[in-house]
Amino acid sequence: MNLYPMHYCLKSYTCKLLLILFFIKIPLFASPKDEIIVKLIIENDNITKENQKVYLFKIDGNEWSIPDSAYLKKGNTDIKFRFTPLDDRFFAWITFEKKGPSQLILLPERGDSVNIFVKKETSNSQYSEGSSSMKEKYEFAMRMKVLRGKLELLQDKYTSEKEKDNKKKILDSIVYIKEYFDYKNVLDFLKTSKHAMNYFDGYELIKNKVHTNVSDSLLSEMKKKFPMNKFIQSYPNVIKNLPPTVKSKIVKERFQEIIAKKQNFRRDIVEEKRNDAKDCSKINVNKYVIGDKVENLRLLNNNRLEMSLNDIKTDYILIDFWASWCGPCRSEIRNHLLKEYDKFKDIFTIYSITIDENDSDWRNAIDFDESSSFVQVTINKDKDQNKILKQYDVTAIPKNFLLDKERKIIAINLRGDELYLKVRELILNSKEK
């Protein structure tokens, strides 16, 4: 059988799709009891208005794959997927090619058969049944949502209250709930959590917010509680991942192609923010370039409090523009930004600016990505949003800017390992001086 050379094949879009289909397979030595079955029950007519492909993406270490995909015919309301995880720690999601969630997060365990009810077109977290692991995580997210609602009500009351004594009482309540929201709620969750990866995610969320003795105790308890989980037993000595293969890169490109096409109708949101004011073009500001010192930013965080760049004391700041509906943004946050922040948090802060118009989607994304350790702020409804977006030349996301001690831009749009290498370089240079 004659085959065309691989490099000719890779240049062909059709050939890329054929290769992707070839890579959709179940591991040879997978046990049937480990197989995960996911059924989507679509309860949003807008998603089923036209035919489309729906993909199940998975990342094990650095390796991207498409374990399964389905063709959703117009008017159909349910589709089914099957896949088998290679490791105890994996990241999987479902992507609709046209209308529907761009990155519907999957949090099942081996052997689960789960039904997910897709009600919202853009939400990446939806109600499910059949997986106790996903139910546990969903209920925790709902508790966080209730606490956040209480905080917002109290903050509104505090703002409108005139009586000094009453303001003090309200402030005391805010401090109490905020403390519970930040870490006591997570501690309560860990006491009852029955699922290894949920426990691990909770531990990662809280380990830097509590005393070292408490963190060490939680780690010890996690290892005792889940003796059969290889990932947890090896943690923190996590096995170094191999570089991604050629097929992994092709699959990743396919995901990026889908998101790019979906963003054709999303990018108008960015353009609206830049041009919704008739005189936006008359705003007299220059676009930032490397070497420029940035102006101070004061934006509202997810608890409606102003967060200023000038209040950040670390040597370096990464300003990151993103949105909950942006698949590449979410992938970058989970696979790189969270890891780099954990390594360099003593000298490095992430000032994360969302362009989401829906605050609920933004907050849900923070909870599910477990990125609350970043300084999370929104540009939505800010009086200077047009000026800021024009200054930073935000025409597509994700987009980021690395600032030094003088708050001058030293790098733009660092992706993947580039951020890690750049921060390491800065640390080494500072030690040599």
C-alpha positions in Angstrom: 0.0 0.0 0.0 1.4 3.4 -1.0 1.3 6.2 1.5 1.9 9.9 0.9 4.7 11.4 3.0 3.4 12.6 6.4 4.5 16.2 5.8 2.3 16.4 2.7 -0.6 15.0 4.6 -0.3 17.5 7.5 -0.6 20.4 5.0 -4.0 19.1 4.0 -7.0 20.1 6.2 -8.9 17.1 5.1 -6.0 14.9 5.9 -5.8 16.5 9.4 -9.4 15.5 10.0 -8.7 11.9 8.9 -5.7 11.8 11.2 -7.9 13.0 14.1 -10.5 10.3 13.4 -7.7 7.8 13.4 -6.6 9.0 16.8 -10.1 8.5 18.3 -9.5 5.2 20.0 -9.7 3.4 23.3 -6.5 2.4 25.1 -5.5 -1.3 24.2 -5.3 -2.3 27.9 -8.2 -0.4 29.2 -10.5 -2.3 31.6 -14.2 -2.2 30.7 -15.0 -1.3 34.4 -12.9 1.9 33.9 -14.9 3.2 31.0 -16.8 6.4 31.5 -20.2 6.9 29.7 -21.4 10.5 29.3 -24.9 11.2 28.0 -25.9 14.8 27.1 -29.6 15.6 27.4 -30.0 18.9 25.5 -32.8 21.1 26.9 -32.0 24.2 24.8 -33.7 24.5 21.4 -31.1 27.0 20.2 -28.4 24.3 20.4 -30.3 21.8 18.2 -31.4 24.2 15.4 -28.7 22.9 13.0 -26.6 19.8 12.4 -23.2 19.9 14.1 -20.3 17.8 15.4 -19.7 17.5 19.1 -16.2 16.5 20.4 -15.0 15.0 23.7 -11.5 16.3 24.3 -9.1 14.9 27.0 -5.7 15.9 28.3 -3.4 13.4 30.1 -0.3 15.2 31.1 0.8 17.1 27.9 -1.1 14.7 25.6 -4.3 15.9 23.9 -6.7 13.4 22.4 -10.3 13.0 21.1 -11.5 9.7 22.7 -15.0 10.1 21.2 -17.1 12.4 19.0 -20.7 12.5 17.9 -22.8 14.0 15.1 -25.8 15.9 16.5 -28.6 16.0 13.9 -30.9 19.0 13.8 -33.7 18.5 16.4 -32.0 15.7 18.3 -31.8 16.2 22.0 -29.4 13.6 23.3 -26.0 12.2 22.4 -23.7 9.7 24.1 -19.9 9.5 24.6 -17.5 6.9 26.0 -13.9 7.2 27.1 -11.4 5.6 29.4 -8.9 7.7 31.4 -5.2 6.7 31.1 -4.4 8.2 34.6 -6.1 9.0 37.8 -5.6 12.7 37.1 -7.0 13.9 33.8 -8.8 16.9 32.3 -11.8 16.3 30.0 -14.5 18.4 28.4 -17.1 18.5 25.6 -17.0 21.0 22.8 -19.9 21.9 20.5 -18.7 22.8 17.0 -21.4 25.5 16.5 -24.1 26.4 19.1 -23.5 25.1 22.6 -20.9 25.1 25.4 -17.3 25.5 24.1 -15.8 23.6 27.1 -18.4 21.7 29.1 -16.2 20.4 32.0 -16.4 16.7 32.9 -15.5 15.6 36.4 -16.5 11.9 36.6 -14.5 9.0 38.0 -13.6 5.7 36.4 -16.7 3.5 35.7 -19.2 6.4 36.0 -22.3 6.6 33.8 -23.4 10.2 33.9 -26.3 12.2 32.4 -25.6 16.0 31.9 -28.6 18.3 31.3 -27.5 21.0 28.9 -29.8 24.0 29.6 -27.5 27.0 29.0 -25.9 27.6 25.6 -22.7 29.1 26.9 -22.3 27.7 30.5 -19.4 25.3 31.0 -20.9 23.8 34.1 -24.4 22.1 34.0 -26.5 20.0 36.4 -25.8 16.2 36.1 -27.0 12.9 37.5 -25.3 9.5 37.8 -21.8 10.5 39.0 -21.4 11.0 42.7 -18.1 12.8 42.0 -19.7 15.4 39.8 -22.7 15.8 42.1 -20.3 16.4 45.0 -18.4 19.1 43.1 -21.6 20.7 41.8 -23.1 20.9 45.2 -19.9 22.6 46.5 -20.1 25.1 43.7 -23.7 25.9 44.5 -22.8 26.4 48.2 -20.1 28.9 47.0 -22.7 30.6 44.9 -25.1 31.0 47.9 -22.3 32.4 50.0 -21.3 34.8 47.3 -24.9 36.0 47.0 -25.0 36.7 50.8 -21.8 38.6 50.5 -23.1 40.8 47.7 -26.3 41.6 49.7 -24.3 42.6 52.7 -22.0 44.7 50.7 -25.0 46.5 49.1 -26.4 47.0 52.6 -23.1 48.3 53.9 -22.9 50.8 51.1 -26.4 52.2 51.6 -26.4 52.1 55.5 -25.9 55.5 57.1 -26.0 54.6 60.8 -22.4 54.0 62.1 -23.2 51.2 64.6 -25.2 49.3 61.9 -22.4 49.7 59.4 -20.0 48.1 61.9 -22.4 45.1 62.5 -22.7 44.6 58.7 -19.0 44.9 58.3 -18.4 42.2 61.0 -20.9 39.9 59.1 -19.0 40.5 55.8 -15.7 39.7 57.4 -17.2 36.5 59.0 -18.8 35.2 55.7 -15.7 36.2 53.7 -13.5 34.2 56.0 -15.9 31.2 55.7 -16.1 31.7 51.9 -12.3 31.8 51.5 -11.2 28.7 53.4 -13.5 27.4 56.2 -16.1 26.3 53.7 -13.3 24.4 51.8 -12.2 22.8 55.1 -15.8 21.6 55.7 -15.9 20.2 52.2 -12.7 18.3 52.7 -14.0 16.7 55.8 -16.9 15.1 53.9 -15.4 14.6 50.4 -15.5 11.0 49.2 -13.7 11.5 45.9 -10.0 11.7 45.4 -9.7 14.4 42.7 -12.4 16.6 44.4 -10.4 16.4 47.6 -7.2 17.2 45.7 -8.8 20.2 44.0 -10.0 21.5 47.4 -6.6 21.0 48.9 -4.9 22.9 46.1 -7.5 25.7 46.6 -6.7 26.1 50.3 -3.1 24.9 50.9 -1.7 28.4 50.6 -4.4 30.1 52.7 -3.8 28.1 55.9 -0.9 27.5 58.3 1.7 25.1 57.1 0.8 22.6 59.9 -2.8 22.5 58.7 -1.7 22.1 55.1 0.6 19.2 56.0 -2.1 17.6 58.0 -4.6 17.8 55.1 -2.0 16.3 52.7 -1.4 13.4 55.1 -5.1 12.9 55.5 -5.6 12.9 51.7 -2.9 10.1 51.3 -4.6 8.0 54.0 -8.1 8.5 52.6 -7.2 7.5 49.0 -4.5 4.8 49.2 -5.3 3.4 45.8 -5.0 6.7 43.9 -1.5 6.7 42.2 -1.5 10.4 41.5 -2.2 11.3 45.2 0.2 8.8 46.6 3.0 10.2 44.4 2.1 13.9 45.1 3.9 16.3 45.4 6.5 14.2 43.5 4.4 14.3 40.3 5.9 12.4 37.4 7.4 14.6 34.8 5.2 14.6 31.6 6.6 13.7 28.2 6.5 16.3 25.4 3.3 16.2 23.3 3.3 13.9 20.3 2.5 15.0 16.7 -1.0 13.6 17.0 -1.5 15.6 20.3 -0.6 18.8 18.4 -3.0 18.0 15.6 -5.9 17.5 18.2 -5.0 20.7 20.0 -5.0 22.6 16.6 -8.5 21.2 15.9 -9.8 22.5 19.2 -8.3 25.9 18.5 -9.9 25.9 15.0 -13.3 25.3 16.5 -12.9 28.0 19.1 -11.6 30.5 16.5 -14.7 29.9 14.3 -17.1 30.2 17.3 -15.3 33.4 18.3 -16.2 35.0 15.0 -19.6 35.9 16.6 -18.0 36.4 20.0 -15.4 38.9 18.9 -18.1 41.4 18.3 -18.4 41.6 22.1 -14.8 42.8 22.2 -15.5 45.2 19.3 -18.7 46.5 21.0 -16.7 47.2 24.1 -14.2 49.2 22.1 -16.8 51.0 19.9 -20.1 51.1 21.8 -19.5 54.8 22.6 -19.9 56.9 19.4 -16.8 58.9 20.2 -14.7 55.9 21.1 -12.4 56.5 18.2 -11.8 60.0 19.5 -10.3 58.7 22.7 -6.7 60.0 22.6 -4.6 57.2 23.9 -1.6 55.3 22.5 -1.5 51.5 22.4 0.9 50.0 24.9 4.1 48.5 23.6 7.0 46.8 25.4 8.9 49.3 27.5 5.8 51.4 28.3 4.9 52.1 31.9 1.2 51.3 32.4 -1.3 53.6 34.2 -2.8 52.4 37.4 -6.0 50.3 37.0 -8.8 50.2 39.6 -11.4 47.6 38.7 -14.1 45.8 40.7 -13.3 42.2 41.8 -15.8 39.4 42.2 -16.8 40.6 45.6 -17.5 44.2 44.3 -14.4 45.6 45.9 -12.0 47.9 44.0 -8.6 46.2 43.3 -5.8 48.5 42.2 -2.6 47.6 40.4 -0.8 50.0 42.7 -1.9 47.9 45.7 0.0 44.9 44.5 3.4 44.5 46.2 5.0 41.6 44.2 7.9 42.4 41.9 6.0 41.2 38.8 2.4 41.3 37.6 0.8 39.5 34.7 -2.3 41.4 33.4 -4.4 38.7 31.7 -7.5 39.5 29.6 -9.9 36.6 29.3 -13.6 35.4 29.4 -15.5 32.4 30.7 -16.7 31.5 27.1 -13.1 31.6 25.7 -11.9 28.0 25.5 -8.2 28.8 24.9 -8.3 31.2 27.8 -9.7 28.5 30.2 -7.2 26.0 28.9 -4.3 28.4 29.4 -5.5 29.2 33.0 -5.7 25.5 34.0 -2.7 24.1 32.2 -0.2 27.0 32.7 -1.2 30.1 34.7 -2.3 28.2 37.8 0.9 26.2 37.8 3.2 29.2 37.3 1.4 31.2 39.9 1.9 28.4 42.5 5.6 28.3 41.7 6.3 32.0 41.8 3.5 33.5 44.0 6.0 35.2 46.3 7.2 37.5 43.5 4.4 37.2 40.9 0.7 38.2 40.9 -1.9 37.6 38.2 -4.3 40.5 37.6 -7.0 38.7 35.7 -9.4 41.0 33.8 -12.6 39.4 32.4 -14.6 40.9 29.5 -17.6 38.8 30.4 -20.9 40.6 30.2 -22.5 37.9 32.5 -21.1 38.1 36.0 -22.6 34.8 37.0 -20.7 33.0 34.2 -17.5 34.8 35.2 -17.8 33.7 38.9 -18.8 30.2 38.0 -15.6 30.0 35.8 -13.5 31.1 38.7 -15.0 28.5 41.0 -14.6 25.6 38.5 -11.1 26.6 37.4 -10.2 27.2 41.1 -8.4 30.4 40.1 -9.6 32.5 43.0 -6.0 33.0 44.1 -5.6 35.4 41.2 -6.7 39.0 41.5 -10.0 38.6 39.6 -11.5 41.8 38.3 -14.1 42.7 35.6 -14.0 45.5 33.0 -17.8 45.2 32.5 -19.6 48.5 33.0 -16.4 50.3 34.0 -16.5 53.9 32.8 -13.0 53.6 31.3 -13.5 50.2 29.6 -13.2 51.7 26.0 -10.0 53.5 27.0 -8.5 50.4 28.7 -9.3 48.1 25.8 -7.9 50.6 23.3 -4.7 51.1 25.4 -4.1 47.4 25.6 -5.2 46.8 22.0 -7.6 43.9 23.0 -9.1 42.8 19.7 -8.9 39.1 20.6 -8.4 37.0 23.7 -6.5 35.6 25.6 -4.0 38.5 25.7 -1.5 39.2 28.5 1.1 41.7 29.6 4.0 41.0 32.0 5.0 44.0 34.1 8.3 44.5 36.0 8.9 46.3 39.4 8.5 49.7 37.8 5.3 48.5 36.2 6.8 48.7 32.7 5.8 46.1 30.1 8.6 43.6 29.6 6.6 41.0 27.5 3.3 40.6 25.7 1.3 37.4 25.0 3.4 34.8 26.8 1.9 31.4 26.1 2.4 28.0 27.7 6.0 27.4 28.9 7.0 30.9 27.7 5.7 32.5 30.9 7.6 30.0 33.1 10.8 30.5 31.2 10.5 34.3 31.3 9.9 34.5 35.1 12.8 32.0 35.7 15.0 34.2 33.6 14.0 37.3 35.6 14.7 35.5 38.9 18.2 34.3 37.7 19.1 37.8 36.4 18.1 39.4 39.7 20.3 37.0 41.6 23.3 37.8 39.5 23.0 41.5 40.2 
